[in-house]
Amino acid sequence: MMSPNQNGLSALSAIREAFGQADAYTEHAQVQRLVAERLAGRIALSVRAPDMLELGCGTGLLSAHLHRRWPLGSLLCSDLSAPMVQRCRTTLAPSSSERLHFAVLDGENPPFIGEQFDLIAASMVMQWFAQPCVALRRYHALLRPGGSIAMATLAPGTFHEWQSACQAAGVVHGLHRYPSASAWQAAWPSPADCVLEEEEITVQHASGLDFLRGLRAIGAHLPVPGYRPNSAGEMRRILRSLTGPHGVSVTYVVLYGIFNKKIR
Ligand SMILES: C[S@@+](CC[C@H](N)C(=O)[O-])C[C@H]1O[C@@H](n2cnc3c(N)ncnc32)[C@H](O)[C@@H]1O
């Protein structure tokens, strides 16, 4: 795995570049597709024509659900990566609705002043933020009373198989640290107004290399900033420990969060 700082790039630029290069994202994003569908199924809005903002839209896996369910609403699809926004535009192109809008922006610090939305959605995005819980709190001001944040993100325990394999190989792992459900709840101004649910999705790969190639194909291969890349010997030891008789299984722990803003 490549370290974000290896090429002198800031963590944000490294993320932007990695996802920008993910031309085959949609083809390899099976987990993300499933999660987007399950997140969409958890969203309930009381207005027929909501103003919706999606952060980190990627190629539009969640955007397509949002646009289909609320065709009268406006949807601003945004992402840090310009190529991702372009891919999303292509995904949604058949509908060519005037209610669809696109923007390249940093979802951790959305540049809106005085604008408010009925829904802010982010599927499998906030795990890339430097301070995700701070960002969540920031979104409260961008919601209309009665509006909701719909989030799916990675939670502690994700890729625990990789962590154990690194430990067995005597190598420090480069996995990201994710906030727990209780940290997310505590970050919301009215903790009683959120619903959090966790789901484990275990995926089987033919080999450890197959797993790593899949992560790279969707642009999600970056370890924590500052992580020293593994030597070839370290990688061999990790992959040996990771591999079982039937290949490699890895677990995504996904946290779905719906955060509601009080009507008054
Ligand atoms: C794993 S993909 C998920 C894409 C899409 N939401 C989906 O469910 O398929 C993560 C996306 O988040 C975007 N992203 C990462 N950091 C971001 C940030 N700070 N602001 C906006 N988008 C970001 C990436 O460019 C990428 O498109």
Ligand as a Chemical Component Dictionary entry (heavy atoms), coordinates in Angstrom:
data_LIG
# 
_chem_comp.id                   LIG 
_chem_comp.type                 NON-POLYMER 
_chem_comp.pdbx_formal_charge   0 
_chem_comp.three_letter_code    LIG 
# 
loop_
_chem_comp_atom.comp_id 
_chem_comp_atom.atom_id 
_chem_comp_atom.alt_atom_id 
_chem_comp_atom.type_symbol 
_chem_comp_atom.charge 
_chem_comp_atom.model_Cartn_x 
_chem_comp_atom.model_Cartn_y 
_chem_comp_atom.model_Cartn_z 
_chem_comp_atom.pdbx_ordinal 
LIG C1  C1  C 0  -15.749 4.631  -1.397 1  
LIG S1  S1  S 1  -16.216 5.955  -2.432 2  
LIG C2  C2  C 0  -17.984 6.017  -2.200 3  
LIG C3  C3  C 0  -18.649 6.645  -3.383 4  
LIG C4  C4  C 0  -20.167 6.579  -3.394 5  
LIG N1  N1  N 0  -20.754 7.344  -2.322 6  
LIG C5  C5  C 0  -20.619 5.145  -3.320 7  
LIG O1  O1  O 0  -21.331 4.791  -2.373 8  
LIG O2  O2  O -1 -20.252 4.373  -4.196 9  
LIG C6  C6  C 0  -15.663 7.350  -1.519 10 
LIG C7  C7  C 0  -15.911 8.666  -2.285 11 
LIG O3  O3  O 0  -15.712 9.731  -1.373 12 
LIG C8  C8  C 0  -15.011 10.746 -2.023 13 
LIG N2  N2  N 0  -14.348 11.554 -0.998 14 
LIG C9  C9  C 0  -13.324 11.209 -0.185 15 
LIG N3  N3  N 0  -13.006 12.226 0.625  16 
LIG C10 C10 C 0  -13.888 13.233 0.321  17 
LIG C11 C11 C 0  -14.079 14.551 0.805  18 
LIG N4  N4  N 0  -13.305 15.075 1.779  19 
LIG N5  N5  N 0  -15.075 15.296 0.264  20 
LIG C12 C12 C 0  -15.861 14.798 -0.714 21 
LIG N6  N6  N 0  -15.714 13.570 -1.229 22 
LIG C13 C13 C 0  -14.744 12.791 -0.711 23 
LIG C14 C14 C 0  -14.071 10.023 -2.970 24 
LIG O4  O4  O 0  -13.602 10.849 -3.997 25 
LIG C15 C15 C 0  -14.954 8.885  -3.456 26 
LIG O5  O5  O 0  -15.684 9.243  -4.594 27 
# 
loop_
_chem_comp_bond.comp_id 
_chem_comp_bond.atom_id_1 
_chem_comp_bond.atom_id_2 
_chem_comp_bond.value_order 
_chem_comp_bond.pdbx_ordinal 
LIG C1  S1  SING 1  
LIG S1  C2  SING 2  
LIG S1  C6  SING 3  
LIG C2  C3  SING 4  
LIG C3  C4  SING 5  
LIG C4  N1  SING 6  
LIG C4  C5  SING 7  
LIG C5  O1  DOUB 8  
LIG C5  O2  SING 9  
LIG C6  C7  SING 10 
LIG C7  O3  SING 11 
LIG C7  C15 SING 12 
LIG O3  C8  SING 13 
LIG C8  N2  SING 14 
LIG C8  C14 SING 15 
LIG N2  C9  SING 16 
LIG N2  C13 SING 17 
LIG C9  N3  DOUB 18 
LIG N3  C10 SING 19 
LIG C10 C11 SING 20 
LIG C10 C13 DOUB 21 
LIG C11 N4  SING 22 
LIG C11 N5  DOUB 23 
LIG N5  C12 SING 24 
LIG C12 N6  DOUB 25 
LIG N6  C13 SING 26 
LIG C14 O4  SING 27 
LIG C14 C15 SING 28 
LIG C15 O5  SING 29 
# 
